[in-house]
Amino acid sequence: MARILSQCVTLVNAESHKYLVKALDELLTNGYDKVMDTATDSRRGRLLTWLENGTAREIREKAGLSPARLAERVGDISRVTLYRCESERRLPRNRDVAVRYYEVLAKLRDEQTGTER
């Protein structure tokens, strides 16, 4: 439980506070296993790290993609939202979009480094 709360605290910013409160309420009401998807949360956490340290933008730029082109690859995200995620260092609100965003970036990074996933 302490690990979960620690992760939640690292994800808090002014905009996500109400979502954190809702998530914690669901967690306490329904239990960890019913609310959290560890694999999804891990990918979202890595995406947040990449957004915070500028890696997400670097990967996109090395791939020669504009925010609009990357948004097309991710799907269900506008170029404006993707740009805001990079510049404001925040996750997309939709969990599935955040996971797809991470997966597309991870694939691009692997192509750039010649690594297989």
PyMOL commands that set and color helices and strands:
alter all, ss='L'
color gray80, all
select helices_A, chain A and resi 2-11+17-30+32-35+38-53+55-62+67-74+79-88+95-113
alter helices_A, ss='H'
color red, helices_A
deselect
rebuild
show_as cartoon
